[in-house]
Amino acid sequence: MEMLKTSSGNIAVLQLKGRFDAHEVVPVGAWLQEQVDAGRVQIIINLEAVNFIDSTALSSLVRGLKHCREKGGELRLCCLQQPVRVIFELTRLDKAFTIHATQPEAVDALQ
């Protein structure tokens, strides 16, 4: 999986590409923790190029969301492909996360 790390103002953005599974949880979790530790708690994760997500990856996103909210921030998701969106709906995590159709929409919502 590829990780592209960018920012938009005070918002940290992580774009993922490929399978987001147990093998990729450590680098994503480390990046999320690094952002929170640095006080960057407005985070967007762009899943446009993710074609598969497993329960371990979902768990890491939930942890990231929890850490952001504990520090007064928010973790938003955007650009979910249909197979990934279905997983969020089946697990009802679409109720826990705010999911935006586009990255600019997510950025606007956090500013």
TACORJO-V121959 format. One line per field, one symbol per residue. phi: phi as a letter, one per 40 degrees, with the letter a starting at -180 (. if undefined). A space follows every 50 residues. Layout:
phi->???
This chain:
phi->.bbbbbabgcbcbbbbbhcbbdcbcccccccdccccccgcbbbbbcbdbc babbcccdcccccccccccccgbabbbagccdccdccccccgccccccbb cbcdcccdccc
